[in-house]
Amino acid sequence: MNSFNLPAILEKLHSFISAPILFALIGLLCIVFALASWVLVFHWNKYAIDKSDILAAQLIYFLGGLLIIFIAMISAILY
């Protein structure tokens, strides 16, 4: 029966993942975020009923998304 050994799994994962792989994943994250943002902004502008609600949604979406990307970049740099 195999026992679940988390430190061994994390050690193997740490040796597999390198800084270039992390930056490639963050680059992919940025591309996906840009595409999703483009689609959402188009949708919000075309089908918006109340402009003030849409402005609040855009502010929350972009601040949250940029915060996640910023944290990912700092984490990759410190890795």
N, CA, C and O atoms as a Maestro MAE file, in Angstrom:
{
 s_m_m2io_version
 :::
 2.0.0
}

f_m_ct {
 s_m_title
 :::
 protein
 m_atom[316] {
  # First column is atom index #
  i_m_mmod_type
  r_m_x_coord
  r_m_y_coord
  r_m_z_coord
  i_m_residue_number
  s_m_chain_name
  s_m_pdb_residue_name
  s_m_pdb_atom_name
  i_m_atomic_number
  :::
  1 25 0.839 -1.171 0.000 1 A "MET " " N  " 7
  2 3 0.000 0.000 0.000 1 A "MET " " CA " 6
  3 2 0.892 1.246 0.000 1 A "MET " " C  " 6
  4 15 1.818 1.345 0.805 1 A "MET " " O  " 8
  5 25 0.618 2.191 -0.896 2 A "ASN " " N  " 7
  6 3 1.406 3.412 -0.974 2 A "ASN " " CA " 6
  7 2 0.922 4.417 0.048 2 A "ASN " " C  " 6
  8 15 -0.277 4.655 0.198 2 A "ASN " " O  " 8
  9 25 1.880 5.000 0.747 3 A "SER " " N  " 7
  10 3 1.521 6.069 1.682 3 A "SER " " CA " 6
  11 2 1.708 7.407 0.974 3 A "SER " " C  " 6
  12 15 2.555 7.549 0.092 3 A "SER " " O  " 8
  13 25 0.928 8.347 1.366 4 A "PHE " " N  " 7
  14 3 0.977 9.681 0.780 4 A "PHE " " CA " 6
  15 2 2.082 10.461 1.473 4 A "PHE " " C  " 6
  16 15 1.955 10.799 2.650 4 A "PHE " " O  " 8
  17 25 3.174 10.754 0.755 5 A "ASN " " N  " 7
  18 3 4.331 11.432 1.320 5 A "ASN " " CA " 6
  19 2 4.436 12.819 0.677 5 A "ASN " " C  " 6
  20 15 5.062 12.975 -0.372 5 A "ASN " " O  " 8
  21 25 3.827 13.810 1.302 6 A "LEU " " N  " 7
  22 3 3.774 15.154 0.742 6 A "LEU " " CA " 6
  23 2 5.156 15.782 0.573 6 A "LEU " " C  " 6
  24 15 5.405 16.361 -0.484 6 A "LEU " " O  " 8
  25 25 6.071 15.707 1.542 7 A "PRO " " N  " 7
  26 3 7.394 16.314 1.325 7 A "PRO " " CA " 6
  27 2 8.141 15.729 0.121 7 A "PRO " " C  " 6
  28 15 8.837 16.457 -0.588 7 A "PRO " " O  " 8
  29 25 8.002 14.441 -0.109 8 A "ALA " " N  " 7
  30 3 8.665 13.829 -1.268 8 A "ALA " " CA " 6
  31 2 8.043 14.318 -2.569 8 A "ALA " " C  " 6
  32 15 8.751 14.564 -3.546 8 A "ALA " " O  " 8
  33 25 6.736 14.456 -2.583 9 A "ILE " " N  " 7
  34 3 6.050 14.951 -3.780 9 A "ILE " " CA " 6
  35 2 6.442 16.399 -4.057 9 A "ILE " " C  " 6
  36 15 6.692 16.765 -5.205 9 A "ILE " " O  " 8
  37 25 6.498 17.222 -3.015 10 A "LEU " " N  " 7
  38 3 6.889 18.620 -3.186 10 A "LEU " " CA " 6
  39 2 8.335 18.742 -3.645 10 A "LEU " " C  " 6
  40 15 8.653 19.618 -4.449 10 A "LEU " " O  " 8
  41 25 9.208 17.886 -3.152 11 A "GLU " " N  " 7
  42 3 10.611 17.911 -3.576 11 A "GLU " " CA " 6
  43 2 10.739 17.561 -5.056 11 A "GLU " " C  " 6
  44 15 11.505 18.201 -5.776 11 A "GLU " " O  " 8
  45 25 10.007 16.565 -5.512 12 A "LYS " " N  " 7
  46 3 10.030 16.206 -6.938 12 A "LYS " " CA " 6
  47 2 9.455 17.336 -7.791 12 A "LYS " " C  " 6
  48 15 9.979 17.635 -8.864 12 A "LYS " " O  " 8
  49 25 8.381 17.960 -7.314 13 A "LEU " " N  " 7
  50 3 7.773 19.065 -8.034 13 A "LEU " " CA " 6
  51 2 8.720 20.251 -8.101 13 A "LEU " " C  " 6
  52 15 8.816 20.912 -9.135 13 A "LEU " " O  " 8
  53 25 9.424 20.526 -7.002 14 A "HIS " " N  " 7
  54 3 10.366 21.640 -6.962 14 A "HIS " " CA " 6
  55 2 11.522 21.414 -7.930 14 A "HIS " " C  " 6
  56 15 11.987 22.362 -8.562 14 A "HIS " " O  " 8
  57 25 11.988 20.192 -8.055 15 A "SER " " N  " 7
  58 3 13.084 19.915 -8.980 15 A "SER " " CA " 6
  59 2 12.604 19.924 -10.437 15 A "SER " " C  " 6
  60 15 13.410 20.135 -11.343 15 A "SER " " O  " 8
  61 25 11.325 19.704 -10.672 16 A "PHE " " N  " 7
  62 3 10.775 19.698 -12.026 16 A "PHE " " CA " 6
  63 2 10.504 21.107 -12.538 16 A "PHE " " C  " 6
  64 15 10.756 21.404 -13.706 16 A "PHE " " O  " 8
  65 25 9.996 21.968 -11.674 17 A "ILE " " N  " 7
  66 3 9.609 23.323 -12.078 17 A "ILE " " CA " 6
  67 2 10.814 24.245 -11.947 17 A "ILE " " C  " 6
  68 15 11.453 24.304 -10.896 17 A "ILE " " O  " 8
  69 25 11.117 24.959 -13.018 18 A "SER " " N  " 7
  70 3 12.217 25.917 -12.992 18 A "SER " " CA " 6
  71 2 11.656 27.322 -13.233 18 A "SER " " C  " 6
  72 15 10.481 27.490 -13.562 18 A "SER " " O  " 8
  73 25 12.513 28.314 -13.065 19 A "ALA " " N  " 7
  74 3 12.086 29.700 -13.255 19 A "ALA " " CA " 6
  75 2 11.578 29.962 -14.673 19 A "ALA " " C  " 6
  76 15 10.554 30.628 -14.824 19 A "ALA " " O  " 8
  77 25 12.248 29.469 -15.719 20 A "PRO " " N  " 7
  78 3 11.704 29.709 -17.066 20 A "PRO " " CA " 6
  79 2 10.308 29.111 -17.275 20 A "PRO " " C  " 6
  80 15 9.481 29.694 -17.977 20 A "PRO " " O  " 8
  81 25 10.049 27.956 -16.669 21 A "ILE " " N  " 7
  82 3 8.713 27.365 -16.789 21 A "ILE " " CA " 6
  83 2 7.688 28.249 -16.088 21 A "ILE " " C  " 6
  84 15 6.586 28.452 -16.598 21 A "ILE " " O  " 8
  85 25 8.050 28.775 -14.920 22 A "LEU " " N  " 7
  86 3 7.124 29.663 -14.203 22 A "LEU " " CA " 6
  87 2 6.830 30.920 -15.007 22 A "LEU " " C  " 6
  88 15 5.677 31.343 -15.093 22 A "LEU " " O  " 8
  89 25 7.859 31.523 -15.597 23 A "PHE " " N  " 7
  90 3 7.637 32.736 -16.384 23 A "PHE " " CA " 6
  91 2 6.843 32.439 -17.653 23 A "PHE " " C  " 6
  92 15 6.061 33.278 -18.100 23 A "PHE " " O  " 8
  93 25 7.030 31.272 -18.233 24 A "ALA " " N  " 7
  94 3 6.216 30.880 -19.392 24 A "ALA " " CA " 6
  95 2 4.753 30.722 -18.985 24 A "ALA " " C  " 6
  96 15 3.855 31.146 -19.713 24 A "ALA " " O  " 8
  97 25 4.511 30.113 -17.825 25 A "LEU " " N  " 7
  98 3 3.138 29.968 -17.339 25 A "LEU " " CA " 6
  99 2 2.510 31.325 -17.030 25 A "LEU " " C  " 6
  100 15 1.327 31.539 -17.298 25 A "LEU " " O  " 8
  101 25 3.294 32.233 -16.470 26 A "ILE " " N  " 7
  102 3 2.769 33.574 -16.187 26 A "ILE " " CA " 6
  103 2 2.485 34.315 -17.492 26 A "ILE " " C  " 6
  104 15 1.498 35.045 -17.588 26 A "ILE " " O  " 8
  105 25 3.344 34.133 -18.493 27 A "GLY " " N  " 7
  106 3 3.085 34.727 -19.810 27 A "GLY " " CA " 6
  107 2 1.794 34.193 -20.413 27 A "GLY " " C  " 6
  108 15 1.009 34.948 -20.985 27 A "GLY " " O  " 8
  109 25 1.577 32.883 -20.281 28 A "LEU " " N  " 7
  110 3 0.331 32.275 -20.740 28 A "LEU " " CA " 6
  111 2 -0.863 32.835 -19.961 28 A "LEU " " C  " 6
  112 15 -1.915 33.108 -20.539 28 A "LEU " " O  " 8
  113 25 -0.692 33.002 -18.659 29 A "LEU " " N  " 7
  114 3 -1.741 33.609 -17.831 29 A "LEU " " CA " 6
  115 2 -2.068 35.020 -18.307 29 A "LEU " " C  " 6
  116 15 -3.238 35.399 -18.357 29 A "LEU " " O  " 8
  117 25 -1.054 35.798 -18.654 30 A "CYS " " N  " 7
  118 3 -1.279 37.161 -19.141 30 A "CYS " " CA " 6
  119 2 -2.027 37.166 -20.471 30 A "CYS " " C  " 6
  120 15 -2.898 38.006 -20.696 30 A "CYS " " O  " 8
  121 25 -1.686 36.227 -21.351 31 A "ILE " " N  " 7
  122 3 -2.372 36.145 -22.645 31 A "ILE " " CA " 6
  123 2 -3.840 35.769 -22.453 31 A "ILE " " C  " 6
  124 15 -4.723 36.359 -23.076 31 A "ILE " " O  " 8
  125 25 -4.098 34.790 -21.591 32 A "VAL " " N  " 7
  126 3 -5.484 34.380 -21.320 32 A "VAL " " CA " 6
  127 2 -6.253 35.529 -20.674 32 A "VAL " " C  " 6
  128 15 -7.410 35.775 -21.014 32 A "VAL " " O  " 8
  129 25 -5.613 36.227 -19.748 33 A "PHE " " N  " 7
  130 3 -6.256 37.379 -19.099 33 A "PHE " " CA " 6
  131 2 -6.580 38.472 -20.121 33 A "PHE " " C  " 6
  132 15 -7.657 39.066 -20.072 33 A "PHE " " O  " 8
  133 25 -5.656 38.737 -21.041 34 A "ALA " " N  " 7
  134 3 -5.892 39.760 -22.065 34 A "ALA " " CA " 6
  135 2 -7.047 39.368 -22.980 34 A "ALA " " C  " 6
  136 15 -7.895 40.201 -23.302 34 A "ALA " " O  " 8
  137 25 -7.085 38.103 -23.401 35 A "LEU " " N  " 7
  138 3 -8.184 37.656 -24.261 35 A "LEU " " CA " 6
  139 2 -9.526 37.703 -23.546 35 A "LEU " " C  " 6
  140 15 -10.521 38.153 -24.113 35 A "LEU " " O  " 8
  141 25 -9.555 37.236 -22.298 36 A "ALA " " N  " 7
  142 3 -10.796 37.273 -21.526 36 A "ALA " " CA " 6
  143 2 -11.231 38.718 -21.292 36 A "ALA " " C  " 6
  144 15 -12.423 39.023 -21.340 36 A "ALA " " O  " 8
  145 25 -10.282 39.597 -21.042 37 A "SER " " N  " 7
  146 3 -10.601 41.010 -20.829 37 A "SER " " CA " 6
  147 2 -11.182 41.637 -22.081 37 A "SER " " C  " 6
  148 15 -12.138 42.409 -22.012 37 A "SER " " O  " 8
  149 25 -10.602 41.303 -23.230 38 A "TRP " " N  " 7
  150 3 -11.097 41.849 -24.482 38 A "TRP " " CA " 6
  151 2 -12.542 41.408 -24.728 38 A "TRP " " C  " 6
  152 15 -13.382 42.218 -25.118 38 A "TRP " " O  " 8
  153 25 -12.823 40.142 -24.504 39 A "VAL " " N  " 7
  154 3 -14.178 39.618 -24.693 39 A "VAL " " CA " 6
  155 2 -15.141 40.268 -23.701 39 A "VAL " " C  " 6
  156 15 -16.237 40.679 -24.081 39 A "VAL " " O  " 8
  157 25 -14.739 40.364 -22.434 40 A "LEU " " N  " 7
  158 3 -15.623 40.939 -21.425 40 A "LEU " " CA " 6
  159 2 -15.896 42.423 -21.664 40 A "LEU " " C  " 6
  160 15 -17.033 42.872 -21.518 40 A "LEU " " O  " 8
  161 25 -14.883 43.176 -22.023 41 A "VAL " " N  " 7
  162 3 -15.087 44.609 -22.290 41 A "VAL " " CA " 6
  163 2 -16.023 44.790 -23.484 41 A "VAL " " C  " 6
  164 15 -16.902 45.652 -23.455 41 A "VAL " " O  " 8
  165 25 -15.842 43.986 -24.532 42 A "PHE " " N  " 7
  166 3 -16.753 44.051 -25.669 42 A "PHE " " CA " 6
  167 2 -18.174 43.743 -25.237 42 A "PHE " " C  " 6
  168 15 -19.110 44.456 -25.598 42 A "PHE " " O  " 8
  169 25 -18.333 42.674 -24.459 43 A "HIS " " N  " 7
  170 3 -19.662 42.278 -23.994 43 A "HIS " " CA " 6
  171 2 -20.278 43.363 -23.115 43 A "HIS " " C  " 6
  172 15 -21.447 43.713 -23.281 43 A "HIS " " O  " 8
  173 25 -19.489 43.896 -22.177 44 A "TRP " " N  " 7
  174 3 -19.997 44.924 -21.277 44 A "TRP " " CA " 6
  175 2 -20.414 46.176 -22.049 44 A "TRP " " C  " 6
  176 15 -21.446 46.774 -21.743 44 A "TRP " " O  " 8
  177 25 -19.632 46.573 -23.036 45 A "ASN " " N  " 7
  178 3 -19.964 47.781 -23.793 45 A "ASN " " CA " 6
  179 2 -21.160 47.572 -24.712 45 A "ASN " " C  " 6
  180 15 -21.949 48.493 -24.920 45 A "ASN " " O  " 8
  181 25 -21.298 46.389 -25.255 46 A "LYS " " N  " 7
  182 3 -22.388 46.132 -26.205 46 A "LYS " " CA " 6
  183 2 -23.726 45.887 -25.502 46 A "LYS " " C  " 6
  184 15 -24.765 46.359 -25.964 46 A "LYS " " O  " 8
  185 25 -23.701 45.149 -24.387 47 A "TYR " " N  " 7
  186 3 -24.951 44.709 -23.782 47 A "TYR " " CA " 6
  187 2 -25.230 45.334 -22.421 47 A "TYR " " C  " 6
  188 15 -26.122 44.875 -21.708 47 A "TYR " " O  " 8
  189 25 -24.499 46.352 -22.056 48 A "ALA " " N  " 7
  190 3 -24.673 46.964 -20.736 48 A "ALA " " CA " 6
  191 2 -26.015 47.696 -20.646 48 A "ALA " " C  " 6
  192 15 -26.436 48.389 -21.572 48 A "ALA " " O  " 8
  193 25 -26.663 47.515 -19.500 49 A "ILE " " N  " 7
  194 3 -27.907 48.228 -19.243 49 A "ILE " " CA " 6
  195 2 -27.615 49.464 -18.386 49 A "ILE " " C  " 6
  196 15 -28.042 50.572 -18.710 49 A "ILE " " O  " 8
  197 25 -26.892 49.258 -17.305 50 A "ASP " " N  " 7
  198 3 -26.569 50.355 -16.397 50 A "ASP " " CA " 6
  199 2 -25.052 50.579 -16.424 50 A "ASP " " C  " 6
  200 15 -24.287 49.727 -15.974 50 A "ASP " " O  " 8
  201 25 -24.631 51.709 -16.945 51 A "LYS " " N  " 7
  202 3 -23.207 51.985 -17.126 51 A "LYS " " CA " 6
  203 2 -22.454 52.062 -15.802 51 A "LYS " " C  " 6
  204 15 -21.281 51.691 -15.755 51 A "LYS " " O  " 8
  205 25 -23.080 52.528 -14.730 52 A "SER " " N  " 7
  206 3 -22.371 52.633 -13.456 52 A "SER " " CA " 6
  207 2 -22.070 51.246 -12.869 52 A "SER " " C  " 6
  208 15 -21.018 51.041 -12.262 52 A "SER " " O  " 8
  209 25 -22.991 50.302 -13.052 53 A "ASP " " N  " 7
  210 3 -22.733 48.933 -12.591 53 A "ASP " " CA " 6
  211 2 -21.606 48.290 -13.390 53 A "ASP " " C  " 6
  212 15 -20.781 47.563 -12.837 53 A "ASP " " O  " 8
  213 25 -21.575 48.558 -14.685 54 A "ILE " " N  " 7
  214 3 -20.533 48.000 -15.533 54 A "ILE " " CA " 6
  215 2 -19.182 48.587 -15.167 54 A "ILE " " C  " 6
  216 15 -18.180 47.873 -15.168 54 A "ILE " " O  " 8
  217 25 -19.138 49.865 -14.856 55 A "LEU " " N  " 7
  218 3 -17.882 50.490 -14.450 55 A "LEU " " CA " 6
  219 2 -17.355 49.861 -13.160 55 A "LEU " " C  " 6
  220 15 -16.155 49.621 -13.030 55 A "LEU " " O  " 8
  221 25 -18.237 49.599 -12.222 56 A "ALA " " N  " 7
  222 3 -17.839 48.943 -10.976 56 A "ALA " " CA " 6
  223 2 -17.343 47.520 -11.242 56 A "ALA " " C  " 6
  224 15 -16.352 47.090 -10.651 56 A "ALA " " O  " 8
  225 25 -18.022 46.792 -12.120 57 A "ALA " " N  " 7
  226 3 -17.604 45.428 -12.448 57 A "ALA " " CA " 6
  227 2 -16.243 45.434 -13.132 57 A "ALA " " C  " 6
  228 15 -15.396 44.594 -12.827 57 A "ALA " " O  " 8
  229 25 -16.026 46.362 -14.044 58 A "GLN " " N  " 7
  230 3 -14.733 46.453 -14.720 58 A "GLN " " CA " 6
  231 2 -13.616 46.792 -13.737 58 A "GLN " " C  " 6
  232 15 -12.528 46.223 -13.815 58 A "GLN " " O  " 8
  233 25 -13.876 47.700 -12.828 59 A "LEU " " N  " 7
  234 3 -12.882 48.090 -11.836 59 A "LEU " " CA " 6
  235 2 -12.493 46.899 -10.959 59 A "LEU " " C  " 6
  236 15 -11.310 46.657 -10.723 59 A "LEU " " O  " 8
  237 25 -13.483 46.168 -10.484 60 A "ILE " " N  " 7
  238 3 -13.210 44.999 -9.647 60 A "ILE " " CA " 6
  239 2 -12.471 43.925 -10.447 60 A "ILE " " C  " 6
  240 15 -11.510 43.335 -9.953 60 A "ILE " " O  " 8
  241 25 -12.910 43.672 -11.668 61 A "TYR " " N  " 7
  242 3 -12.282 42.643 -12.506 61 A "TYR " " CA " 6
  243 2 -10.821 42.977 -12.794 61 A "TYR " " C  " 6
  244 15 -9.944 42.134 -12.610 61 A "TYR " " O  " 8
  245 25 -10.556 44.206 -13.246 62 A "PHE " " N  " 7
  246 3 -9.193 44.555 -13.629 62 A "PHE " " CA " 6
  247 2 -8.268 44.682 -12.420 62 A "PHE " " C  " 6
  248 15 -7.118 44.249 -12.487 62 A "PHE " " O  " 8
  249 25 -8.737 45.258 -11.327 63 A "LEU " " N  " 7
  250 3 -7.893 45.336 -10.132 63 A "LEU " " CA " 6
  251 2 -7.584 43.944 -9.583 63 A "LEU " " C  " 6
  252 15 -6.449 43.662 -9.201 63 A "LEU " " O  " 8
  253 25 -8.582 43.088 -9.546 64 A "GLY " " N  " 7
  254 3 -8.367 41.722 -9.065 64 A "GLY " " CA " 6
  255 2 -7.437 40.936 -9.974 64 A "GLY " " C  " 6
  256 15 -6.539 40.242 -9.497 64 A "GLY " " O  " 8
  257 25 -7.645 41.040 -11.275 65 A "GLY " " N  " 7
  258 3 -6.798 40.325 -12.226 65 A "GLY " " CA " 6
  259 2 -5.361 40.809 -12.207 65 A "GLY " " C  " 6
  260 15 -4.428 40.006 -12.236 65 A "GLY " " O  " 8
  261 25 -5.183 42.118 -12.157 66 A "LEU " " N  " 7
  262 3 -3.826 42.652 -12.109 66 A "LEU " " CA " 6
  263 2 -3.139 42.317 -10.791 66 A "LEU " " C  " 6
  264 15 -1.926 42.110 -10.762 66 A "LEU " " O  " 8
  265 25 -3.889 42.263 -9.714 67 A "LEU " " N  " 7
  266 3 -3.319 41.868 -8.426 67 A "LEU " " CA " 6
  267 2 -2.848 40.414 -8.474 67 A "LEU " " C  " 6
  268 15 -1.770 40.097 -7.970 67 A "LEU " " O  " 8
  269 25 -3.633 39.543 -9.067 68 A "ILE " " N  " 7
  270 3 -3.245 38.134 -9.192 68 A "ILE " " CA " 6
  271 2 -1.988 37.997 -10.055 68 A "ILE " " C  " 6
  272 15 -1.084 37.236 -9.709 68 A "ILE " " O  " 8
  273 25 -1.920 38.719 -11.162 69 A "ILE " " N  " 7
  274 3 -0.741 38.655 -12.023 69 A "ILE " " CA " 6
  275 2 0.481 39.227 -11.302 69 A "ILE " " C  " 6
  276 15 1.578 38.682 -11.424 69 A "ILE " " O  " 8
  277 25 0.305 40.313 -10.557 70 A "PHE " " N  " 7
  278 3 1.402 40.909 -9.798 70 A "PHE " " CA " 6
  279 2 1.935 39.930 -8.750 70 A "PHE " " C  " 6
  280 15 3.147 39.770 -8.608 70 A "PHE " " O  " 8
  281 25 1.042 39.285 -8.027 71 A "ILE " " N  " 7
  282 3 1.457 38.305 -7.012 71 A "ILE " " CA " 6
  283 2 2.162 37.123 -7.674 71 A "ILE " " C  " 6
  284 15 3.138 36.605 -7.132 71 A "ILE " " O  " 8
  285 25 1.682 36.696 -8.830 72 A "ALA " " N  " 7
  286 3 2.331 35.597 -9.548 72 A "ALA " " CA " 6
  287 2 3.742 35.993 -9.984 72 A "ALA " " C  " 6
  288 15 4.669 35.189 -9.888 72 A "ALA " " O  " 8
  289 25 3.906 37.215 -10.457 73 A "MET " " N  " 7
  290 3 5.239 37.676 -10.868 73 A "MET " " CA " 6
  291 2 6.194 37.749 -9.681 73 A "MET " " C  " 6
  292 15 7.339 37.309 -9.782 73 A "MET " " O  " 8
  293 25 5.742 38.294 -8.572 74 A "ILE " " N  " 7
  294 3 6.584 38.376 -7.376 74 A "ILE " " CA " 6
  295 2 6.948 36.968 -6.894 74 A "ILE " " C  " 6
  296 15 8.086 36.717 -6.499 74 A "ILE " " O  " 8
  297 25 5.997 36.072 -6.929 75 A "SER " " N  " 7
  298 3 6.261 34.689 -6.501 75 A "SER " " CA " 6
  299 2 7.279 34.022 -7.411 75 A "SER " " C  " 6
  300 15 8.157 33.306 -6.929 75 A "SER " " O  " 8
  301 25 7.178 34.244 -8.727 76 A "ALA " " N  " 7
  302 3 8.129 33.645 -9.654 76 A "ALA " " CA " 6
  303 2 9.522 34.249 -9.486 76 A "ALA " " C  " 6
  304 15 10.523 33.540 -9.594 76 A "ALA " " O  " 8
  305 25 9.590 35.534 -9.226 77 A "ILE " " N  " 7
  306 3 10.894 36.178 -9.012 77 A "ILE " " CA " 6
  307 2 11.550 35.636 -7.746 77 A "ILE " " C  " 6
  308 15 12.756 35.390 -7.724 77 A "ILE " " O  " 8
  309 25 10.767 35.453 -6.707 78 A "LEU " " N  " 7
  310 3 11.314 34.967 -5.440 78 A "LEU " " CA " 6
  311 2 11.546 33.464 -5.428 78 A "LEU " " C  " 6
  312 15 12.166 32.955 -4.494 78 A "LEU " " O  " 8
  313 25 11.076 32.745 -6.423 79 A "TYR " " N  " 7
  314 3 11.228 31.307 -6.497 79 A "TYR " " CA " 6
  315 2 12.683 30.987 -6.739 79 A "TYR " " C  " 6
  316 15 13.050 29.817 -6.838 79 A "TYR " " O  " 8
  :::
 }
 m_bond[315] {
  # First column is bond index #
  i_m_from
  i_m_to
  i_m_order
  :::
  1 1 2 1
  2 2 3 1
  3 3 4 2
  4 3 5 1
  5 5 6 1
  6 6 7 1
  7 7 8 2
  8 7 9 1
  9 9 10 1
  10 10 11 1
  11 11 12 2
  12 11 13 1
  13 13 14 1
  14 14 15 1
  15 15 16 2
  16 15 17 1
  17 17 18 1
  18 18 19 1
  19 19 20 2
  20 19 21 1
  21 21 22 1
  22 22 23 1
  23 23 24 2
  24 23 25 1
  25 25 26 1
  26 26 27 1
  27 27 28 2
  28 27 29 1
  29 29 30 1
  30 30 31 1
  31 31 32 2
  32 31 33 1
  33 33 34 1
  34 34 35 1
  35 35 36 2
  36 35 37 1
  37 37 38 1
  38 38 39 1
  39 39 40 2
  40 39 41 1
  41 41 42 1
  42 42 43 1
  43 43 44 2
  44 43 45 1
  45 45 46 1
  46 46 47 1
  47 47 48 2
  48 47 49 1
  49 49 50 1
  50 50 51 1
  51 51 52 2
  52 51 53 1
  53 53 54 1
  54 54 55 1
  55 55 56 2
  56 55 57 1
  57 57 58 1
  58 58 59 1
  59 59 60 2
  60 59 61 1
  61 61 62 1
  62 62 63 1
  63 63 64 2
  64 63 65 1
  65 65 66 1
  66 66 67 1
  67 67 68 2
  68 67 69 1
  69 69 70 1
  70 70 71 1
  71 71 72 2
  72 71 73 1
  73 73 74 1
  74 74 75 1
  75 75 76 2
  76 75 77 1
  77 77 78 1
  78 78 79 1
  79 79 80 2
  80 79 81 1
  81 81 82 1
  82 82 83 1
  83 83 84 2
  84 83 85 1
  85 85 86 1
  86 86 87 1
  87 87 88 2
  88 87 89 1
  89 89 90 1
  90 90 91 1
  91 91 92 2
  92 91 93 1
  93 93 94 1
  94 94 95 1
  95 95 96 2
  96 95 97 1
  97 97 98 1
  98 98 99 1
  99 99 100 2
  100 99 101 1
  101 101 102 1
  102 102 103 1
  103 103 104 2
  104 103 105 1
  105 105 106 1
  106 106 107 1
  107 107 108 2
  108 107 109 1
  109 109 110 1
  110 110 111 1
  111 111 112 2
  112 111 113 1
  113 113 114 1
  114 114 115 1
  115 115 116 2
  116 115 117 1
  117 117 118 1
  118 118 119 1
  119 119 120 2
  120 119 121 1
  121 121 122 1
  122 122 123 1
  123 123 124 2
  124 123 125 1
  125 125 126 1
  126 126 127 1
  127 127 128 2
  128 127 129 1
  129 129 130 1
  130 130 131 1
  131 131 132 2
  132 131 133 1
  133 133 134 1
  134 134 135 1
  135 135 136 2
  136 135 137 1
  137 137 138 1
  138 138 139 1
  139 139 140 2
  140 139 141 1
  141 141 142 1
  142 142 143 1
  143 143 144 2
  144 143 145 1
  145 145 146 1
  146 146 147 1
  147 147 148 2
  148 147 149 1
  149 149 150 1
  150 150 151 1
  151 151 152 2
  152 151 153 1
  153 153 154 1
  154 154 155 1
  155 155 156 2
  156 155 157 1
  157 157 158 1
  158 158 159 1
  159 159 160 2
  160 159 161 1
  161 161 162 1
  162 162 163 1
  163 163 164 2
  164 163 165 1
  165 165 166 1
  166 166 167 1
  167 167 168 2
  168 167 169 1
  169 169 170 1
  170 170 171 1
  171 171 172 2
  172 171 173 1
  173 173 174 1
  174 174 175 1
  175 175 176 2
  176 175 177 1
  177 177 178 1
  178 178 179 1
  179 179 180 2
  180 179 181 1
  181 181 182 1
  182 182 183 1
  183 183 184 2
  184 183 185 1
  185 185 186 1
  186 186 187 1
  187 187 188 2
  188 187 189 1
  189 189 190 1
  190 190 191 1
  191 191 192 2
  192 191 193 1
  193 193 194 1
  194 194 195 1
  195 195 196 2
  196 195 197 1
  197 197 198 1
  198 198 199 1
  199 199 200 2
  200 199 201 1
  201 201 202 1
  202 202 203 1
  203 203 204 2
  204 203 205 1
  205 205 206 1
  206 206 207 1
  207 207 208 2
  208 207 209 1
  209 209 210 1
  210 210 211 1
  211 211 212 2
  212 211 213 1
  213 213 214 1
  214 214 215 1
  215 215 216 2
  216 215 217 1
  217 217 218 1
  218 218 219 1
  219 219 220 2
  220 219 221 1
  221 221 222 1
  222 222 223 1
  223 223 224 2
  224 223 225 1
  225 225 226 1
  226 226 227 1
  227 227 228 2
  228 227 229 1
  229 229 230 1
  230 230 231 1
  231 231 232 2
  232 231 233 1
  233 233 234 1
  234 234 235 1
  235 235 236 2
  236 235 237 1
  237 237 238 1
  238 238 239 1
  239 239 240 2
  240 239 241 1
  241 241 242 1
  242 242 243 1
  243 243 244 2
  244 243 245 1
  245 245 246 1
  246 246 247 1
  247 247 248 2
  248 247 249 1
  249 249 250 1
  250 250 251 1
  251 251 252 2
  252 251 253 1
  253 253 254 1
  254 254 255 1
  255 255 256 2
  256 255 257 1
  257 257 258 1
  258 258 259 1
  259 259 260 2
  260 259 261 1
  261 261 262 1
  262 262 263 1
  263 263 264 2
  264 263 265 1
  265 265 266 1
  266 266 267 1
  267 267 268 2
  268 267 269 1
  269 269 270 1
  270 270 271 1
  271 271 272 2
  272 271 273 1
  273 273 274 1
  274 274 275 1
  275 275 276 2
  276 275 277 1
  277 277 278 1
  278 278 279 1
  279 279 280 2
  280 279 281 1
  281 281 282 1
  282 282 283 1
  283 283 284 2
  284 283 285 1
  285 285 286 1
  286 286 287 1
  287 287 288 2
  288 287 289 1
  289 289 290 1
  290 290 291 1
  291 291 292 2
  292 291 293 1
  293 293 294 1
  294 294 295 1
  295 295 296 2
  296 295 297 1
  297 297 298 1
  298 298 299 1
  299 299 300 2
  300 299 301 1
  301 301 302 1
  302 302 303 1
  303 303 304 2
  304 303 305 1
  305 305 306 1
  306 306 307 1
  307 307 308 2
  308 307 309 1
  309 309 310 1
  310 310 311 1
  311 311 312 2
  312 311 313 1
  313 313 314 1
  314 314 315 1
  315 315 316 2
  :::
 }
}
